Amino acid sequence: MTGSPPRNPAFADDLHGVSPAAAVIVAAGKGTRAGGSVPKQFALWQGKPLLRHSTEALHAAGLSPIVVAIPEGWDEEAAKALAGLPVRLIAGGATRRASVHAALESLAAQVPARVLIHDAARPVLPAAVIEALLVALDAKPGAIPVLPVVDSVVRGDQGLRLHAEARDGLYRVQTPQAFHYPAILAAHRAWSGPSEAGDDAEVADAAGLAVALVPGDEALRKVTFAADLETTMTPMLLPRTGMGFDVHRLVEGEELWLCGVRIDHPKGLSGHSDADVAIHALVDALLGAIAAGDIGDHFPPSDPQWKGAASDQFLAHAASLVTGSGHAIAHVDVTIICEAPKIGPHKAAMRARLADILALPLDRVSVKATTTERLGLTGRGEGIAAQAVATVVPA
């Protein structure tokens, strides 16, 4: 399906040309502990909904079908979050176990040999963990990823320490958890414990199923509280870079403006605004860094209000959009391409003017110039071109 990640050929031999490994993703909670206006599984993380990350990993590993249990009434949001991925959406239950049971029942007509059950709140799902789980199912009816408990463990009561507990043989349990499908379906159907089980391994244990332990991964951390979402997201936010280019014709009877500085020259640049080719390139670079279109989208030349307008207001507007997107401008670099006028005598003033408009320290603004060795329209003195690069970072 278009937009889906490629499948991992490493699992081809293991699947033997059939479809023995299905997946269930539990995403039916309301995520109230994480706060926010939407359940946490639909919150953006690293540019995608939290739910989409692990779904893509399971699909890339070749698991099929993938059933996603979602909150009632969130079908449209879920479909948008998983667009392009071959998934089946079902309404979840009142508890996690009920959601898993419903998802397993939806697979009953296909009877896959194995199934992996995963929590949407664990967005990073290493392929090595999936492979280890599938291999473990060759010997046992169930397998779960775990990490050893490395900190000291104590038992307490009413805020007071009672005594230490031995940590030997203690593990932190993660998902996905893998099972022979008929066995775990029967275990859920036979469940008679509390209304909610801690995980599917508990359901399997109640049914007498042996569950193997395989090495987990620290990357499989669970997003539970708002602080978890914030600390998980912050290191993953990356700088963005945009590039801009513009060219204008030199004509008589026009003023020449470059980087917001008026330069005495026999000819000026022709354009709907003041035709400051350097600022126009920089505006496009900033807009590109935040994927906000180009200068023509925001200041169309067909609009008479921009006729003869000073381009510094275009740049100030682009800077405000960067700030509004949650970013800050880290650095800008402009290169002016022309035979004349000589840019060197004006570079200091140009840098200072751009820094003033963008409210940046001078050392984060670069202005350079070059020629085309008398080749092309700039070499013949017919016009001036400019290119710019802008880097923005999460604020």
One Martini backbone bead per residue (centre of mass of N, CA, C, O) as a GRO file, in nm:
protein
  395
    1MET     BB    1   0.097   0.035   0.022
    2THR     BB    2   0.097   0.350   0.005
    3GLY     BB    3   0.336   0.466   0.254
    4SER     BB    4   0.471   0.214   0.322
    5PRO     BB    5   0.695   0.031   0.456
    6PRO     BB    6   0.928  -0.184   0.413
    7ARG     BB    7   0.999  -0.499   0.428
    8ASN     BB    8   1.169  -0.746   0.607
    9PRO     BB    9   1.367  -1.003   0.478
   10ALA     BB   10   1.457  -1.151   0.747
   11PHE     BB   11   1.149  -1.295   0.773
   12ALA     BB   12   1.091  -1.482   0.529
   13ASP     BB   13   1.179  -1.767   0.629
   14ASP     BB   14   0.992  -1.769   0.886
   15LEU     BB   15   0.706  -1.753   0.711
   16HIS     BB   16   0.685  -1.959   0.465
   17GLY     BB   17   0.461  -1.803   0.272
   18VAL     BB   18   0.279  -1.719   0.497
   19SER     BB   19   0.052  -1.610   0.786
   20PRO     BB   20   0.153  -1.668   1.114
   21ALA     BB   21   0.194  -1.347   1.191
   22ALA     BB   22   0.041  -1.146   1.404
   23ALA     BB   23  -0.112  -0.830   1.523
   24VAL     BB   24  -0.149  -0.639   1.831
   25ILE     BB   25  -0.280  -0.313   1.915
   26VAL     BB   26  -0.297  -0.116   2.203
   27ALA     BB   27  -0.529   0.190   2.162
   28ALA     BB   28  -0.792   0.240   2.388
   29GLY     BB   29  -0.701   0.459   2.550
   30LYS     BB   30  -0.715   0.796   2.697
   31GLY     BB   31  -0.450   0.915   2.832
   32THR     BB   32  -0.479   1.093   3.105
   33ARG     BB   33  -0.182   1.099   3.231
   34ALA     BB   34  -0.068   1.271   2.969
   35GLY     BB   35  -0.267   1.442   2.863
   36GLY     BB   36  -0.420   1.645   2.658
   37SER     BB   37  -0.652   1.652   2.376
   38VAL     BB   38  -0.544   1.362   2.323
   39PRO     BB   39  -0.467   1.068   2.303
   40LYS     BB   40  -0.142   0.966   2.315
   41GLN     BB   41  -0.148   0.782   2.048
   42PHE     BB   42  -0.209   1.070   1.874
   43ALA     BB   43   0.037   1.199   1.943
   44LEU     BB   44   0.308   1.368   1.861
   45TRP     BB   45   0.614   1.190   1.746
   46GLN     BB   46   0.851   1.260   1.545
   47GLY     BB   47   0.611   1.355   1.328
   48LYS     BB   48   0.422   1.131   1.461
   49PRO     BB   49   0.215   0.928   1.570
   50LEU     BB   50   0.269   0.714   1.815
   51LEU     BB   51   0.123   0.464   1.682
   52ARG     BB   52   0.280   0.449   1.406
   53HIS     BB   53   0.560   0.341   1.478
   54SER     BB   54   0.491   0.042   1.561
   55THR     BB   55   0.328  -0.026   1.310
   56GLU     BB   56   0.562  -0.001   1.110
   57ALA     BB   57   0.743  -0.217   1.243
   58LEU     BB   58   0.549  -0.459   1.206
   59HIS     BB   59   0.521  -0.436   0.900
   60ALA     BB   60   0.828  -0.454   0.831
   61ALA     BB   61   0.834  -0.757   0.966
   62GLY     BB   62   0.560  -0.905   0.831
   63LEU     BB   63   0.304  -0.857   0.981
   64SER     BB   64  -0.010  -1.051   0.938
   65PRO     BB   65  -0.230  -0.902   1.059
   66ILE     BB   66  -0.326  -0.571   1.185
   67VAL     BB   67  -0.463  -0.499   1.502
   68VAL     BB   68  -0.649  -0.209   1.622
   69ALA     BB   69  -0.725  -0.082   1.933
   70ILE     BB   70  -0.976   0.162   1.991
   71PRO     BB   71  -1.148   0.415   2.073
   72GLU     BB   72  -1.450   0.514   2.099
   73GLY     BB   73  -1.486   0.758   1.836
   74TRP     BB   74  -1.170   0.734   1.686
   75ASP     BB   75  -1.162   0.657   1.380
   76GLU     BB   76  -1.063   0.907   1.224
   77GLU     BB   77  -0.796   0.948   1.377
   78ALA     BB   78  -0.680   0.665   1.323
   79ALA     BB   79  -0.686   0.674   1.014
   80LYS     BB   80  -0.492   0.914   0.994
   81ALA     BB   81  -0.249   0.791   1.156
   82LEU     BB   82  -0.265   0.511   0.945
   83ALA     BB   83  -0.212   0.602   0.674
   84GLY     BB   84  -0.114   0.340   0.442
   85LEU     BB   85  -0.183   0.110   0.639
   86PRO     BB   86  -0.244  -0.241   0.696
   87VAL     BB   87  -0.527  -0.216   0.886
   88ARG     BB   88  -0.737  -0.308   1.170
   89LEU     BB   89  -1.021  -0.170   1.316
   90ILE     BB   90  -1.120  -0.167   1.664
   91ALA     BB   91  -1.306  -0.179   1.938
   92GLY     BB   92  -1.252  -0.136   2.249
   93GLY     BB   93  -1.247  -0.182   2.580
   94ALA     BB   94  -1.254  -0.116   2.924
   95THR     BB   95  -0.993  -0.288   2.900
   96ARG     BB   96  -0.711  -0.421   2.803
   97ARG     BB   97  -0.801  -0.717   2.796
   98ALA     BB   98  -1.058  -0.665   2.632
   99SER     BB   99  -0.911  -0.559   2.381
  100VAL     BB  100  -0.746  -0.810   2.321
  101HIS     BB  101  -0.977  -1.007   2.297
  102ALA     BB  102  -1.117  -0.867   2.059
  103ALA     BB  103  -0.877  -0.890   1.864
  104LEU     BB  104  -0.852  -1.199   1.869
  105GLU     BB  105  -1.140  -1.260   1.767
  106SER     BB  106  -1.092  -1.113   1.483
  107LEU     BB  107  -0.885  -1.369   1.403
  108ALA     BB  108  -1.043  -1.647   1.396
  109ALA     BB  109  -1.079  -1.691   1.080
  110GLN     BB  110  -0.751  -1.717   1.032
  111VAL     BB  111  -0.556  -1.848   1.226
  112PRO     BB  112  -0.288  -1.779   1.338
  113ALA     BB  113  -0.004  -1.907   1.474
  114ARG     BB  114   0.082  -1.607   1.557
  115VAL     BB  115   0.117  -1.342   1.816
  116LEU     BB  116   0.150  -0.993   1.868
  117ILE     BB  117   0.144  -0.787   2.168
  118HIS     BB  118   0.097  -0.429   2.176
  119ASP     BB  119   0.189  -0.111   2.292
  120ALA     BB  120   0.148   0.213   2.178
  121ALA     BB  121   0.337   0.346   2.417
  122ARG     BB  122   0.568   0.192   2.234
  123PRO     BB  123   0.731   0.330   1.966
  124VAL     BB  124   0.996   0.167   2.002
  125LEU     BB  125   1.070  -0.119   1.772
  126PRO     BB  126   1.286  -0.352   1.756
  127ALA     BB  127   1.365  -0.605   1.540
  128ALA     BB  128   1.518  -0.793   1.741
  129VAL     BB  129   1.276  -0.848   1.926
  130ILE     BB  130   1.087  -0.977   1.726
  131GLU     BB  131   1.273  -1.209   1.646
  132ALA     BB  132   1.313  -1.335   1.930
  133LEU     BB  133   1.015  -1.406   1.973
  134LEU     BB  134   0.971  -1.594   1.726
  135VAL     BB  135   1.190  -1.796   1.803
  136ALA     BB  136   1.076  -1.875   2.089
  137LEU     BB  137   0.808  -2.012   1.965
  138ASP     BB  138   0.947  -2.286   1.885
  139ALA     BB  139   0.945  -2.379   2.214
  140LYS     BB  140   0.709  -2.181   2.305
  141PRO     BB  141   0.384  -2.038   2.365
  142GLY     BB  142   0.564  -1.803   2.499
  143ALA     BB  143   0.686  -1.448   2.488
  144ILE     BB  144   0.904  -1.204   2.655
  145PRO     BB  145   1.030  -0.894   2.715
  146VAL     BB  146   1.327  -0.820   2.914
  147LEU     BB  147   1.465  -0.656   3.208
  148PRO     BB  148   1.677  -0.610   3.441
  149VAL     BB  149   1.710  -0.549   3.776
  150VAL     BB  150   1.950  -0.297   3.902
  151ASP     BB  151   1.815  -0.197   4.140
  152SER     BB  152   1.724  -0.151   4.435
  153VAL     BB  153   1.490  -0.332   4.653
  154VAL     BB  154   1.199  -0.225   4.835
  155ARG     BB  155   0.990  -0.242   5.112
  156GLY     BB  156   0.687  -0.061   5.189
  157ASP     BB  157   0.510   0.157   5.442
  158GLN     BB  158   0.385   0.457   5.481
  159GLY     BB  159   0.679   0.577   5.379
  160LEU     BB  160   0.838   0.316   5.481
  161ARG     BB  161   1.097   0.117   5.537
  162LEU     BB  162   1.134  -0.228   5.575
  163HIS     BB  163   1.278  -0.402   5.329
  164ALA     BB  164   1.471  -0.587   5.143
  165GLU     BB  165   1.492  -0.710   4.808
  166ALA     BB  166   1.560  -0.944   4.598
  167ARG     BB  167   1.673  -0.912   4.248
  168ASP     BB  168   1.692  -1.186   4.179
  169GLY     BB  169   1.489  -1.268   3.907
  170LEU     BB  170   1.421  -0.978   3.819
  171TYR     BB  171   1.188  -0.807   3.593
  172ARG     BB  172   1.120  -0.610   3.318
  173VAL     BB  173   0.830  -0.562   3.137
  174GLN     BB  174   0.738  -0.591   2.795
  175THR     BB  175   0.668  -0.494   2.462
  176PRO     BB  176   0.600  -0.743   2.292
  177GLN     BB  177   0.383  -1.029   2.309
  178ALA     BB  178   0.420  -1.379   2.248
  179PHE     BB  179   0.204  -1.625   2.069
  180HIS     BB  180   0.010  -1.875   2.038
  181TYR     BB  181  -0.289  -1.815   1.924
  182PRO     BB  182  -0.480  -2.042   2.036
  183ALA     BB  183  -0.373  -2.021   2.331
  184ILE     BB  184  -0.439  -1.716   2.396
  185LEU     BB  185  -0.736  -1.726   2.327
  186ALA     BB  186  -0.813  -1.942   2.537
  187ALA     BB  187  -0.711  -1.780   2.782
  188HIS     BB  188  -0.910  -1.543   2.751
  189ARG     BB  189  -1.172  -1.714   2.760
  190ALA     BB  190  -1.079  -1.839   3.060
  191TRP     BB  191  -1.081  -1.595   3.220
  192SER     BB  192  -1.109  -1.550   3.607
  193GLY     BB  193  -0.998  -1.311   3.707
  194PRO     BB  194  -0.958  -1.021   3.714
  195SER     BB  195  -1.067  -0.776   3.507
  196GLU     BB  196  -0.752  -0.715   3.524
  197ALA     BB  197  -0.452  -0.755   3.366
  198GLY     BB  198  -0.127  -0.675   3.349
  199ASP     BB  199  -0.096  -0.898   3.118
  200ASP     BB  200  -0.066  -1.162   2.892
  201ALA     BB  201   0.116  -1.338   3.072
  202GLU     BB  202  -0.095  -1.370   3.297
  203VAL     BB  203  -0.300  -1.518   3.127
  204ALA     BB  204  -0.112  -1.750   3.047
  205ASP     BB  205  -0.046  -1.847   3.334
  206ALA     BB  206  -0.343  -1.918   3.415
  207ALA     BB  207  -0.331  -2.147   3.168
  208GLY     BB  208  -0.033  -2.290   3.179
  209LEU     BB  209   0.173  -2.122   3.020
  210ALA     BB  210   0.473  -2.103   2.881
  211VAL     BB  211   0.718  -1.831   2.935
  212ALA     BB  212   0.951  -1.673   2.770
  213LEU     BB  213   1.269  -1.506   2.788
  214VAL     BB  214   1.373  -1.204   2.638
  215PRO     BB  215   1.552  -0.958   2.526
  216GLY     BB  216   1.527  -0.641   2.558
  217ASP     BB  217   1.478  -0.272   2.542
  218GLU     BB  218   1.527   0.056   2.627
  219ALA     BB  219   1.361   0.171   2.379
  220LEU     BB  220   1.085   0.033   2.514
  221ARG     BB  221   0.960   0.265   2.635
  222LYS     BB  222   0.703   0.410   2.828
  223VAL     BB  223   0.425   0.616   2.777
  224THR     BB  224   0.240   0.786   3.046
  225PHE     BB  225   0.327   1.070   3.107
  226ALA     BB  226   0.383   1.389   3.029
  227ALA     BB  227   0.686   1.374   3.100
  228ASP     BB  228   0.747   1.137   2.915
  229LEU     BB  229   0.676   1.273   2.650
  230GLU     BB  230   0.875   1.507   2.677
  231THR     BB  231   1.144   1.342   2.723
  232THR     BB  232   1.112   1.169   2.466
  233MET     BB  233   1.095   1.406   2.254
  234THR     BB  234   1.325   1.614   2.285
  235PRO     BB  235   1.577   1.450   2.166
  236MET     BB  236   1.417   1.406   1.873
  237LEU     BB  237   1.443   1.687   1.801
  238LEU     BB  238   1.516   1.853   1.502
  239PRO     BB  239   1.670   2.017   1.288
  240ARG     BB  240   1.612   2.262   1.029
  241THR     BB  241   1.629   2.301   0.664
  242GLY     BB  242   1.640   2.575   0.431
  243MET     BB  243   1.591   2.674   0.082
  244GLY     BB  244   1.678   2.958  -0.134
  245PHE     BB  245   1.567   3.121  -0.448
  246ASP     BB  246   1.658   3.412  -0.659
  247VAL     BB  247   1.555   3.640  -0.936
  248HIS     BB  248   1.646   3.960  -1.094
  249ARG     BB  249   1.611   4.228  -1.292
  250LEU     BB  250   1.798   4.476  -1.443
  251VAL     BB  251   1.704   4.827  -1.427
  252GLU     BB  252   1.604   5.124  -1.507
  253GLY     BB  253   1.460   5.328  -1.249
  254GLU     BB  254   1.563   5.159  -0.999
  255GLU     BB  255   1.610   5.047  -0.698
  256LEU     BB  256   1.872   4.905  -0.486
  257TRP     BB  257   1.802   4.608  -0.297
  258LEU     BB  258   2.002   4.448  -0.027
  259CYS     BB  259   1.935   4.327   0.269
  260GLY     BB  260   1.791   4.617   0.332
  261VAL     BB  261   1.990   4.777   0.138
  262ARG     BB  262   2.079   5.068  -0.010
  263ILE     BB  263   2.221   5.096  -0.344
  264ASP     BB  264   2.434   5.252  -0.545
  265HIS     BB  265   2.306   5.237  -0.886
  266PRO     BB  266   2.215   5.249  -1.217
  267LYS     BB  267   2.056   4.996  -1.122
  268GLY     BB  268   1.766   4.798  -1.064
  269LEU     BB  269   1.522   4.595  -0.940
  270SER     BB  270   1.268   4.396  -1.072
  271GLY     BB  271   0.936   4.419  -0.916
  272HIS     BB  272   0.663   4.425  -0.717
  273SER     BB  273   0.841   4.505  -0.517
  274ASP     BB  274   1.171   4.584  -0.426
  275ALA     BB  275   1.340   4.321  -0.518
  276ASP     BB  276   1.486   4.168  -0.280
  277VAL     BB  277   1.657   3.893  -0.352
  278ALA     BB  278   1.784   3.810  -0.077
  279ILE     BB  279   1.530   3.812   0.098
  280HIS     BB  280   1.361   3.620  -0.072
  281ALA     BB  281   1.545   3.374  -0.030
  282LEU     BB  282   1.524   3.378   0.284
  283VAL     BB  283   1.223   3.337   0.309
  284ASP     BB  284   1.218   3.058   0.169
  285ALA     BB  285   1.404   2.919   0.373
  286LEU     BB  286   1.224   2.953   0.623
  287LEU     BB  287   0.969   2.822   0.508
  288GLY     BB  288   1.106   2.549   0.442
  289ALA     BB  289   1.189   2.467   0.736
  290ILE     BB  290   0.849   2.465   0.806
  291ALA     BB  291   0.665   2.395   0.570
  292ALA     BB  292   0.527   2.706   0.447
  293GLY     BB  293   0.613   2.739   0.168
  294ASP     BB  294   0.612   3.048  -0.009
  295ILE     BB  295   0.619   3.376  -0.087
  296GLY     BB  296   0.369   3.357  -0.285
  297ASP     BB  297   0.163   3.255  -0.070
  298HIS     BB  298   0.189   3.525   0.120
  299PHE     BB  299   0.292   3.730  -0.143
  300PRO     BB  300   0.127   3.796  -0.398
  301PRO     BB  301   0.177   3.965  -0.700
  302SER     BB  302  -0.143   4.015  -0.744
  303ASP     BB  303  -0.121   4.198  -0.495
  304PRO     BB  304  -0.131   4.543  -0.460
  305GLN     BB  305  -0.013   4.582  -0.163
  306TRP     BB  306   0.296   4.486  -0.269
  307LYS     BB  307   0.360   4.729  -0.427
  308GLY     BB  308   0.676   4.837  -0.336
  309ALA     BB  309   0.744   4.674  -0.102
  310ALA     BB  310   0.912   4.602   0.174
  311SER     BB  311   1.095   4.308   0.241
  312ASP     BB  312   1.122   4.313   0.554
  313GLN     BB  313   0.824   4.219   0.610
  314PHE     BB  314   0.860   3.934   0.500
  315LEU     BB  315   1.080   3.845   0.700
  316ALA     BB  316   0.923   3.898   0.961
  317HIS     BB  317   0.698   3.697   0.897
  318ALA     BB  318   0.871   3.442   0.876
  319ALA     BB  319   0.980   3.458   1.166
  320SER     BB  320   0.699   3.431   1.303
  321LEU     BB  321   0.642   3.147   1.193
  322VAL     BB  322   0.871   3.006   1.330
  323THR     BB  323   0.782   3.070   1.618
  324GLY     BB  324   0.487   2.949   1.588
  325SER     BB  325   0.616   2.644   1.535
  326GLY     BB  326   0.846   2.609   1.775
  327HIS     BB  327   1.088   2.785   1.673
  328ALA     BB  328   1.432   2.877   1.600
  329ILE     BB  329   1.677   3.076   1.484
  330ALA     BB  330   2.014   2.982   1.426
  331HIS     BB  331   2.076   3.031   1.100
  332VAL     BB  332   2.206   3.241   0.831
  333ASP     BB  333   2.268   3.218   0.460
  334VAL     BB  334   2.392   3.447   0.212
  335THR     BB  335   2.405   3.455  -0.155
  336ILE     BB  336   2.539   3.675  -0.390
  337ILE     BB  337   2.482   3.704  -0.753
  338CYS     BB  338   2.732   3.908  -0.920
  339GLU     BB  339   2.914   4.167  -1.086
  340ALA     BB  340   2.710   4.406  -1.012
  341PRO     BB  341   2.784   4.514  -0.745
  342LYS     BB  342   2.992   4.543  -0.495
  343ILE     BB  343   2.955   4.377  -0.183
  344GLY     BB  344   3.179   4.412   0.029
  345PRO     BB  345   3.115   4.715   0.135
  346HIS     BB  346   2.807   4.596   0.243
  347LYS     BB  347   2.808   4.347   0.438
  348ALA     BB  348   2.786   4.467   0.721
  349ALA     BB  349   2.511   4.607   0.677
  350MET     BB  350   2.355   4.353   0.596
  351ARG     BB  351   2.392   4.189   0.851
  352ALA     BB  352   2.270   4.397   1.045
  353ARG     BB  353   1.988   4.408   0.914
  354LEU     BB  354   1.911   4.111   0.941
  355ALA     BB  355   1.952   4.089   1.246
  356ASP     BB  356   1.734   4.298   1.315
  357ILE     BB  357   1.485   4.162   1.186
  358LEU     BB  358   1.552   3.867   1.338
  359ALA     BB  359   1.680   3.893   1.620
  360LEU     BB  360   2.002   3.849   1.587
  361PRO     BB  361   2.301   3.769   1.614
  362LEU     BB  362   2.564   3.838   1.409
  363ASP     BB  363   2.695   3.534   1.426
  364ARG     BB  364   2.402   3.426   1.269
  365VAL     BB  365   2.499   3.601   1.013
  366SER     BB  366   2.534   3.553   0.657
  367VAL     BB  367   2.731   3.722   0.393
  368LYS     BB  368   2.773   3.664   0.045
  369ALA     BB  369   2.982   3.655  -0.260
  370THR     BB  370   2.948   3.609  -0.623
  371THR     BB  371   3.028   3.477  -0.939
  372THR     BB  372   2.999   3.364  -1.305
  373GLU     BB  373   3.228   3.449  -1.496
  374ARG     BB  374   3.034   3.597  -1.712
  375LEU     BB  375   2.795   3.402  -1.688
  376GLY     BB  376   2.507   3.461  -1.784
  377LEU     BB  377   2.291   3.689  -1.655
  378THR     BB  378   2.489   3.786  -1.435
  379GLY     BB  379   2.743   3.812  -1.620
  380ARG     BB  380   2.583   4.030  -1.814
  381GLY     BB  381   2.408   4.221  -1.613
  382GLU     BB  382   2.082   4.144  -1.605
  383GLY     BB  383   2.119   4.031  -1.302
  384ILE     BB  384   2.019   3.901  -0.974
  385ALA     BB  385   2.120   3.654  -0.745
  386ALA     BB  386   1.998   3.424  -0.479
  387GLN     BB  387   2.098   3.239  -0.188
  388ALA     BB  388   1.961   3.034   0.088
  389VAL     BB  389   2.016   2.939   0.437
  390ALA     BB  390   1.814   2.780   0.699
  391THR     BB  391   1.824   2.732   1.057
  392VAL     BB  392   1.616   2.541   1.274
  393VAL     BB  393   1.496   2.508   1.615
  394PRO     BB  394   1.380   2.403   1.891
  395ALA     BB  395   1.238   2.606   2.151
   0.00000   0.00000   0.00000
